[in-house]
Amino acid sequence: MNCKAAISSMIALISVAHFAGATLHLGTVGETYPVIEADVVAELRQEAAKLAAKNKLPVSRQMKTYQPANLHPLPRATANRSFAVDMSYTLSQDLLDGQDRVLYAKGYTFNPLDYIAFPGGLVVIDGADARQIEWFKKTPYAGNHRAKLLLSNGSAFELTEKLKRPVFYLTNDIAERLRLEAVPSIVVQKEDKMLVQEIVLPRDKQGSAYAKE
């Protein structure tokens, strides 16, 4: 992963943490203004309207079928697996500002988890798989709105309406940075690392399988 891609993935993860209610303290410079978070459904409506205008299809249909170009599909897990991901990154080149001044020199190592926190964690499922949706609804994460639900497939709009909670898409940069290979997956912060748990769905419909924080 090159420097630009790595920085992009860090920004994407920080954005998810922001939606999760995480705190990021970098000090205050100049005047401050209230932050207004965009409504997830409203954003989907805007994207659907753009696609509808381009493809001349009804907005409602575009909203239900919309998926980002960088959506990262994942297969269903065939084995339970747990591993830790070190989020630290070392710059392979100088990071410059808009005036070509060095902000951070080549070789500088940082860990975004030193500055942000994921209090609720991430849950990743295939939104087109009914079993995974039902599995999610039975986990403690379904009632915890600090946990962010990401889809590797399916319609975020439809699940947002069905589950009455924000639903996001799993993009390539986040999947690659967290080394996700299968769903359902649960990602929680453990000190300065992220713990990823890939879970095999139970065969027994009355069974349950989920990881606790």
C-alpha positions as MATLAB code, in Angstrom:
seq = 'MNCKAAISSMIALISVAHFAGATLHLGTVGETYPVIEADVVAELRQEAAKLAAKNKLPVSRQMKTYQPANLHPLPRATANRSFAVDMSYTLSQDLLDGQDRVLYAKGYTFNPLDYIAFPGGLVVIDGADARQIEWFKKTPYAGNHRAKLLLSNGSAFELTEKLKRPVFYLTNDIAERLRLEAVPSIVVQKEDKMLVQEIVLPRDKQGSAYAKE';
ca = [
       0.000    0.000    0.000;
       1.548    3.355   -1.002;
       1.597    6.422    1.215;
      -1.394    8.108   -0.429;
      -3.530    4.968   -0.198;
      -2.555    4.402    3.415;
      -3.461    7.951    4.400;
      -6.798    7.568    2.574;
      -7.586    4.389    4.496;
      -6.739    6.113    7.775;
      -9.103    8.963    6.896;
     -11.853    6.477    6.036;
     -11.462    4.724    9.384;
     -11.438    8.038   11.226;
     -14.676    8.957    9.419;
     -16.349    5.741   10.600;
     -15.134    6.433   14.134;
     -16.636    9.922   13.916;
     -20.044    8.472   13.080;
     -19.578    6.069   16.001;
     -19.370    8.987   18.392;
     -15.611    8.758   18.834;
     -13.573   11.630   20.187;
     -10.641   13.118   18.320;
      -8.782   15.913   20.091;
      -6.274   17.912   18.082;
      -6.749   21.244   19.801;
      -8.662   24.333   18.657;
      -7.451   26.844   16.105;
      -9.487   29.939   15.225;
     -13.247   30.193   15.462;
     -15.347   27.099   16.040;
     -18.720   26.248   14.543;
     -21.239   23.486   15.315;
     -20.768   20.279   13.313;
     -23.891   19.090   11.544;
     -23.750   15.399   10.620;
     -25.398   14.500    7.336;
     -28.359   12.151    7.574;
     -27.465    8.773    6.079;
     -30.760    8.373    4.225;
     -30.490   11.945    2.936;
     -27.042   11.166    1.522;
     -28.391    8.047   -0.165;
     -31.237   10.084   -1.634;
     -28.740   12.563   -3.087;
     -26.643    9.786   -4.635;
     -29.765    8.094   -5.985;
     -30.973   11.357   -7.506;
     -27.663   11.757   -9.340;
     -27.845    8.222  -10.714;
     -31.515    8.614  -11.591;
     -30.771   11.738  -13.614;
     -27.928    9.964  -15.381;
     -29.770    6.721  -16.110;
     -33.294    8.175  -16.337;
     -34.651    5.753  -13.720;
     -36.984    6.518  -10.771;
     -35.180    7.858   -7.705;
     -36.860    5.262   -5.447;
     -35.419    2.445   -7.546;
     -31.975    3.995   -7.592;
     -32.027    4.401   -3.805;
     -32.756    0.722   -3.275;
     -30.118   -0.508   -5.697;
     -27.361    2.074   -5.102;
     -23.941    0.738   -4.138;
     -20.637    2.664   -4.184;
     -18.102    1.850   -6.882;
     -15.514    0.894   -4.248;
     -17.795   -1.537   -2.389;
     -15.763   -4.496   -1.103;
     -17.676   -7.824   -1.384;
     -16.714  -10.644    0.978;
     -17.671  -14.349    1.138;
     -19.425  -15.958    4.098;
     -17.007  -17.193    6.800;
     -16.283  -20.932    6.725;
     -14.243  -20.984    9.951;
     -14.136  -18.980   13.157;
     -11.040  -16.810   13.133;
      -9.714  -14.075   15.383;
      -6.698  -11.868   14.854;
      -5.321   -8.480   15.872;
      -4.521   -5.711   13.417;
      -1.762   -3.224   14.213;
      -2.966    0.108   12.839;
       0.476    1.708   12.955;
       1.849    3.067    9.705;
       5.290    4.337    8.739;
       5.511    7.033    6.065;
       7.448    5.867    3.003;
       7.979    9.454    1.867;
       7.754   12.968    3.247;
       4.218   14.219    3.791;
       4.013   17.772    2.463;
       1.524   20.572    2.904;
       0.100   22.693    0.091;
       3.275   24.790   -0.015;
       5.645   21.815   -0.228;
       6.721   22.142    3.374;
       7.364   18.922    5.282;
       4.573   18.175    7.737;
       5.847   14.711    8.646;
       9.165   13.322    7.492;
       9.716    9.968    5.810;
      10.027    7.263    8.461;
       7.537    8.872   10.845;
       5.354    6.189   12.462;
       1.926    6.841   13.899;
      -1.059    4.872   15.149;
      -4.504    6.481   14.614;
      -5.768    4.633   17.704;
      -3.593    6.969   19.768;
      -5.995    9.754   18.751;
      -9.384    8.130   18.153;
     -11.521    5.460   19.804;
     -14.126    2.980   18.538;
     -16.438    2.657   21.563;
     -19.010    0.450   19.868;
     -16.946   -1.351   17.243;
     -17.876   -2.333   13.708;
     -20.050   -5.185   12.486;
     -19.695   -6.229    8.851;
     -22.262   -8.406    7.087;
     -23.509   -9.256    3.609;
     -26.710   -7.227    3.423;
     -28.049   -9.475    0.664;
     -27.831  -12.559    2.914;
     -31.026  -12.947    4.987;
     -29.268  -15.277    7.469;
     -26.626  -12.687    8.237;
     -29.260  -10.003    8.764;
     -31.165  -12.250   11.159;
     -27.899  -13.125   12.922;
     -27.125   -9.434   13.407;
     -30.585   -8.746   14.829;
     -29.948  -11.380   17.541;
     -26.585  -10.003   18.617;
     -26.038   -7.393   21.363;
     -24.780   -5.051   18.648;
     -28.248   -4.664   17.123;
     -29.391   -2.656   20.122;
     -26.129   -0.769   20.509;
     -26.198    2.268   18.259;
     -22.564    3.031   19.029;
     -21.734   -0.033   16.955;
     -21.591    0.734   13.241;
     -23.071   -1.708   10.749;
     -21.231   -2.003    7.415;
     -22.385   -3.919    4.348;
     -20.158   -5.845    1.944;
     -23.195   -6.287   -0.310;
     -26.879   -5.433   -0.378;
     -28.774   -2.162    0.029;
     -27.842    0.199    2.848;
     -31.008    2.176    2.182;
     -33.306   -0.818    2.597;
     -31.570   -2.003    5.773;
     -31.558    1.507    7.220;
     -35.332    1.556    6.789;
     -35.774   -2.010    8.061;
     -33.510   -1.840   11.104;
     -34.242    1.810   11.953;
     -30.560    2.584   12.326;
     -27.751    4.002   10.140;
     -26.126    1.481    7.800;
     -22.898    2.083    5.876;
     -20.980    0.362    3.107;
     -17.705   -1.518    3.467;
     -15.261    0.114    1.072;
     -12.010   -1.269   -0.316;
      -9.767    0.935    1.816;
     -11.385   -0.029    5.115;
     -11.539   -3.748    4.228;
      -7.888   -3.806    3.204;
      -6.702   -1.825    6.221;
      -8.530   -4.175    8.610;
      -7.556   -7.269    6.566;
     -11.170   -8.424    6.366;
     -11.649  -11.635    4.391;
     -15.080  -12.977    5.373;
     -18.436  -12.044    6.882;
     -19.979  -11.754    9.328;
     -17.107  -10.015   11.073;
     -16.919   -8.021   14.269;
     -14.165   -5.457   14.781;
     -13.497   -3.978   18.216;
     -10.677   -1.933   19.644;
      -8.374   -3.687   22.094;
      -5.967   -1.105   23.475;
      -3.836    0.105   20.535;
      -4.962   -2.589   18.074;
      -8.162   -3.668   16.342;
      -9.424   -7.191   17.077;
     -11.168   -8.824   14.105;
     -13.446  -11.830   14.621;
     -14.836  -13.741   11.641;
     -17.818  -15.851   12.658;
     -19.380  -18.969   11.167;
     -23.158  -18.791   11.334;
     -24.786  -21.593   13.355;
     -26.616  -24.280   11.421;
     -29.277  -24.551   14.106;
     -31.810  -21.776   13.597;
     -32.255  -21.606   17.375;
     -28.530  -21.245   17.959;
     -26.596  -18.054   18.245;
     -23.085  -16.948   17.469;
     -21.668  -13.615   18.388;
     -18.619  -12.156   20.055;
     -18.820   -9.968   23.106;
     -16.801   -6.827   23.547;
];
